[in-house]
């Protein structure tokens, strides 16, 4: 904003950015107050000095000079990108691996509020731990935001989303052995398959044999095959 009081004058208003002439405004028989707004689409991050210098001459030959300057701090905005989506079990990850920033200001991280039961923890090293509640089935989108503050009025920030998908355990409530009865008792081994196990997420299922038990002695009970045919089952550690 520049002002010439009362007497119409001729002259210039010169605008400097970092000591380099940026613009010249020509005044002809001017009096009053005017303003000019400059829209800067982008600029080099850091401190920049802007100065305006007005020199005018009245019709009677009197000269006047005035100048003023101010410093503008241009913030470098961090660029947050490509935080990976995850499917449970979730792994910890370092947010600083997903930011591009060459500024001098410190970076702080925050996350959006997760749904009830979910927890998102960012430690002092910006490492994230995401935990889903037991029984969670729906994917959750978490937004992570990096910010830097150059002055009380200027906060530069950028964000990226990551989707976290829980993985429900297989459902064994309908599991059964096939066949469920062996006959005749001929001391021959028969392959047993476990059926009826499903996975809510549609993931492939592997069933391993952890133990085999019998509700009667397999060598000494009346009608058993004796030591020669004991034990009468094998396959621990294999899949079905």
Beta strands, then each sheet from edge to edge (+ up, - down):
strand 1: 2-17
strand 2: 20-34
strand 3: 46-58
strand 4: 63-74
strand 5: 79-80
strand 6: 86-87
strand 7: 93-94
strand 8: 99-100
strand 9: 108-111
strand 10: 119-122
strand 11: 127-131
strand 12: 140-151
strand 13: 154-165
strand 14: 170-171
strand 15: 176-178
strand 16: 193-195
strand 17: 198-199
sheet 1: 2+ 1- 3+ 4-
sheet 2: 5+ 8-
sheet 3: 6+ 13+ 12- 9+
sheet 4: 7+ 11- 10+
sheet 5: 14+ 17-
sheet 6: 15+ 16-
end
